[in-house]
Amino acid sequence: MAVAERPGYRPRVIRTVYVETSIPSLFADTRPESADRRKITRRWWSAALRRFDLHTSDLVAGELLGGDYPWRDEAVTLLAGI
């Protein structure tokens, strides 16, 4: 019998997600060639806010702030909500 078929088995659910630089960067990316990735990332973000306990670090914010790209402020602001 497979583990998932055992009576009383409850799968472990991950509730905490660490957000690193790629998520806010792709969320805010305005380049036309990134439109599909931006759409997927925004859909993921919307669901993740409800489903997970999101965490990040000052290092992530610092890396985003250190960049020189047009959507930097939006990417950093996104982290302020977690």
C-alpha positions in Angstrom: 0.0 0.0 0.0 1.3 3.4 -0.9 1.9 5.9 1.9 -0.8 8.2 0.5 -3.4 5.3 0.7 -2.8 4.6 4.4 -5.8 5.4 6.6 -5.3 8.6 8.5 -2.5 9.8 6.2 -2.3 13.6 6.0 0.3 15.1 3.6 2.6 17.7 5.0 1.5 21.1 3.7 4.1 23.9 3.3 2.7 27.1 4.7 5.9 29.3 4.7 7.4 30.6 1.4 10.6 32.6 1.2 10.4 35.3 -1.5 13.7 36.0 -3.2 14.5 38.6 -5.9 13.0 36.9 -8.9 9.4 37.1 -7.8 9.2 40.9 -7.3 11.4 41.5 -10.2 9.2 39.4 -12.6 6.1 40.8 -11.0 7.1 44.4 -11.9 9.0 43.7 -15.2 7.7 46.0 -17.9 9.6 44.6 -20.9 7.3 43.3 -23.7 9.2 40.0 -23.9 8.5 39.3 -20.2 4.7 39.7 -20.5 4.0 35.9 -20.2 6.3 35.5 -17.2 4.8 38.7 -15.6 1.3 37.3 -16.0 2.2 34.0 -14.4 4.1 35.7 -11.6 1.2 38.0 -10.8 -1.3 35.1 -10.8 1.1 33.2 -8.5 1.5 36.2 -6.2 -2.2 36.8 -5.8 -2.8 33.2 -4.8 0.3 33.0 -2.6 -0.8 36.0 -0.5 -3.9 34.0 0.5 -2.3 30.5 0.8 1.1 31.0 2.4 3.0 32.9 5.0 5.4 34.9 2.8 8.8 36.0 4.1 11.7 37.8 2.7 14.9 39.4 4.0 16.7 42.8 4.0 19.2 41.2 1.7 16.6 40.7 -1.0 15.3 44.3 -0.6 18.9 45.5 -0.8 19.6 43.5 -3.9 16.5 44.9 -5.6 17.3 48.5 -4.5 20.9 48.1 -5.9 19.7 47.4 -9.4 19.3 50.0 -12.1 16.1 49.1 -14.0 12.9 51.0 -14.6 10.6 48.8 -12.5 12.9 48.8 -9.4 10.6 50.8 -7.1 7.5 48.7 -7.9 9.6 45.5 -7.2 10.7 46.8 -3.8 7.3 48.1 -2.9 5.8 44.6 -3.5 8.0 43.3 -0.6 6.7 45.9 1.8 3.4 44.0 2.0 5.0 40.8 3.5 
